[in-house]
Amino acid sequence: MAVEKQLSKDTKSTAKPVKEKKGNIFSRFFNSIGKAFYNMYHELKKVTWPTKSALINYSLVVLIFLVIMGVIIGVFDLGASTLVRLITG
């Protein structure tokens, strides 16, 4: 029993409790927004940006994909509208 009391005394935390920051809620709010933009700026500096030619190639691939998908959806739409016209006829 004496050993348990000694262990419980040794394991007690001697750290002081953390106090809440005092100050205006608006200043803390805007400081947190500023900190978020600061962190975002530093993270964007770490990004490996594509070269101009790679960016053009990626953009062309996306545009070609959009045109192809537009044609496919247009054909399906045309077929569905023709089918509805035949059924309701």
C-alpha positions in Angstrom: 0.0 0.0 0.0 2.9 2.4 0.8 4.5 1.6 -2.5 1.2 2.4 -4.4 1.0 5.8 -2.6 4.7 6.5 -3.5 4.0 5.6 -7.2 1.0 7.8 -7.4 2.9 10.7 -5.9 5.8 10.2 -8.4 3.5 10.1 -11.5 1.6 13.3 -10.7 2.1 16.0 -13.3 4.0 19.0 -12.1 3.2 21.0 -15.2 1.1 24.1 -14.8 -2.3 24.1 -16.5 -2.5 25.9 -19.9 -4.3 29.1 -19.7 -6.6 30.2 -22.4 -5.3 33.0 -24.6 -6.9 36.3 -23.6 -7.8 38.8 -26.2 -10.4 40.0 -28.6 -12.1 37.1 -30.4 -12.0 39.1 -33.7 -8.2 39.6 -33.5 -7.7 35.9 -32.9 -10.1 35.1 -35.8 -8.2 37.3 -38.2 -4.8 36.1 -36.9 -5.8 32.5 -37.6 -6.9 33.5 -41.2 -3.5 35.2 -41.7 -1.7 32.2 -40.4 -3.6 29.9 -42.8 -2.6 32.1 -45.8 1.0 32.2 -44.5 1.1 28.4 -44.3 -0.5 28.0 -47.7 2.1 30.3 -49.3 4.9 28.2 -47.9 3.3 25.0 -49.0 2.9 26.3 -52.5 6.6 27.1 -52.6 7.2 23.4 -52.2 5.1 22.4 -55.2 6.8 21.1 -58.3 5.1 23.1 -61.1 4.9 21.6 -64.6 6.9 23.2 -67.4 5.2 25.3 -70.1 5.2 22.5 -72.7 3.9 19.9 -70.2 1.1 22.3 -69.2 0.1 22.8 -72.8 0.1 19.0 -73.4 -2.0 18.4 -70.3 -4.4 21.1 -71.3 -4.8 19.6 -74.8 -5.4 16.2 -73.4 -8.2 17.6 -71.2 -9.8 19.5 -74.1 -9.7 16.5 -76.4 -11.3 14.4 -73.7 -14.0 17.0 -73.2 -14.8 17.1 -76.9 -15.0 13.3 -77.2 -17.2 13.0 -74.1 -19.4 15.8 -75.5 -19.9 13.9 -78.7 -20.6 10.6 -76.9 -23.2 12.3 -74.6 -24.7 14.1 -77.6 -25.1 10.8 -79.6 -26.8 9.2 -76.5 -29.1 12.2 -76.1 -30.0 12.2 -79.8 -30.7 8.4 -79.7 -32.8 8.7 -76.5 -34.9 11.6 -77.9 -35.5 9.7 -81.1 -36.6 6.7 -79.2 -39.0 8.8 -77.1 -40.4 10.3 -80.2 -41.0 6.9 -81.8 -42.7 5.6 -78.6 -44.9 8.6 -78.1 -45.4 9.0 -81.7 
